[in-house]
Amino acid sequence: MGLLAGLVLGWAAAFGGFEEFLIVAVFGALGLLIARVIDGKLDLGALTGRSSTRR
């Protein structure tokens, strides 16, 4: 998956320029964060001070 992300970023940088490279990188990072939250591998409650486990 990392190789594919690198290829996409390289393609955007080579043919689109720096602005397009940044746009692709930002949307890729957002997609990764959303996927981790959906899969349960990232708990946003830890960032906001709330925990997903209740006592």
C-alpha positions as CSV (number, residue, x, y, z in Angstrom):
1,M,0.0,0.0,0.0
2,G,2.9,2.4,0.7
3,L,4.3,1.8,-2.7
4,L,1.0,2.7,-4.3
5,A,0.8,5.9,-2.3
6,G,4.3,6.8,-3.2
7,L,3.6,6.2,-6.9
8,V,0.5,8.4,-6.8
9,L,2.4,11.2,-5.0
10,G,5.2,10.9,-7.4
11,W,2.8,11.1,-10.4
12,A,1.2,14.2,-8.9
13,A,4.5,15.8,-8.3
14,A,5.9,15.0,-11.8
15,F,2.9,16.0,-13.9
16,G,1.0,18.5,-11.7
17,G,3.4,20.5,-9.7
18,F,3.9,21.2,-6.1
19,E,0.4,22.3,-5.3
20,E,-1.1,19.2,-6.7
21,F,1.4,17.1,-4.8
22,L,0.3,18.8,-1.6
23,I,-3.4,18.2,-2.3
24,V,-2.8,14.5,-3.0
25,A,-0.7,14.2,0.1
26,V,-3.3,15.9,2.3
27,F,-6.2,13.8,0.9
28,G,-4.1,10.7,1.3
29,A,-3.4,11.5,5.0
30,L,-7.1,12.2,5.6
31,G,-8.1,8.9,4.0
32,L,-5.6,7.1,6.2
33,L,-7.0,8.7,9.3
34,I,-10.6,8.0,8.4
35,A,-9.8,4.3,7.6
36,R,-8.0,3.9,10.9
37,V,-10.9,5.3,12.8
38,I,-13.4,3.1,11.0
39,D,-11.2,0.0,11.6
40,G,-10.9,0.9,15.2
41,K,-7.2,1.2,15.2
42,L,-7.3,4.9,16.1
43,D,-9.3,6.2,19.1
44,L,-10.1,9.8,18.7
45,G,-11.3,9.9,22.3
46,A,-7.7,9.7,23.4
47,L,-7.0,12.9,21.5
48,T,-10.0,14.7,23.0
49,G,-9.6,13.4,26.5
50,R,-12.5,10.9,26.3
51,S,-11.9,7.2,26.3
52,S,-13.9,4.6,24.4
53,T,-13.8,2.3,27.4
54,R,-16.2,3.2,30.2
55,R,-15.5,2.2,33.8
